[in-house]
Amino acid sequence: MAAVGRVLISQPPTPSTTTTTGTRVRERPAKPPCEPATSPGSLPPPPPSPPPPPSPPPPPSPTLPTSGRMKDQNAIKLFIGQIPRDLEETDLRPLFEEFGNIYELTVLKDRSTGHHKGCAFLTYCARDSAVKAQTALHEQRTLPGMNRPIQVKPADSEGRGDDRKLFVGMLGKQQADVDVRNLFEEFGTIEECAVLRGPDGISKGCAFVKFQSHAEAQAAIVELHGSRMLQGASGSLVVRLADTDRERSVRRMHAAVGGVTPSTVQLGVYTAGPRRR
């Protein structure tokens, strides 16, 4: 019988290391990294949620005047005229503070040149303070360096259709549009300027001037009304707010019945009659 041969399959040598003492130690094979167990058909975990959007910044707080005070709902805004051009808000404040707490005080200046216009706007916190200031100061005091007394009047012309248009009377017959414009342009931006003329082209001795803002028109009234007599005119220069349609109707009605003359009719917050000296 033939002998059956035994076949030996050699195994690869097991890695081993030798310690410092010379003893050979068998190393275990490294295990693969663990992976999370998932069951068949399961969904992967959801991705992390994004961070919340940043909250919007808080709205800005309302702007308050430099005084930080509040004013009454029926407070009056005053127009101050005939003040020296070298006086600023800090110089004027002591004059008006004796009548009450000031909400806002602003000197009017030319927007292009920055030059002082000789007038200001003043608002008190309380209406009573404005009434006291007007009673005590309007044409009662003359500030240093000025030839005429200070003007303290309500700035708002209630019920008027256009508070920027002026009527200019007592012009000389030779004054043209350009002469009138030159007289008024220092007070602000002029939108319209026209001398009134008859059918024969001869000047009627009056004109209309329209400014860009009510403040500019007021400054011209305070500075020019009754201030001079132009060449060829029969009286002092007249500068006032132009009549509304309603006021013109009232003036014509009074003139028809012989009631009052047009020169003494009250117009808004200004009087077109003779100027007090």
Beta strands, then each sheet from edge to edge (+ up, - down):
strand 1: 16-18
strand 2: 24-26
strand 3: 77-81
strand 4: 102-109
strand 5: 116-124
strand 6: 151-154
strand 7: 165-169
strand 8: 190-197
strand 9: 203-211
strand 10: 238-241
strand 11: 266-267
strand 12: 270-271
sheet 1: 1+ 2-
sheet 2: 4+ 5- 3+ 6-
sheet 3: 8+ 9- 7+ 10-
sheet 4: 11+ 12-
end
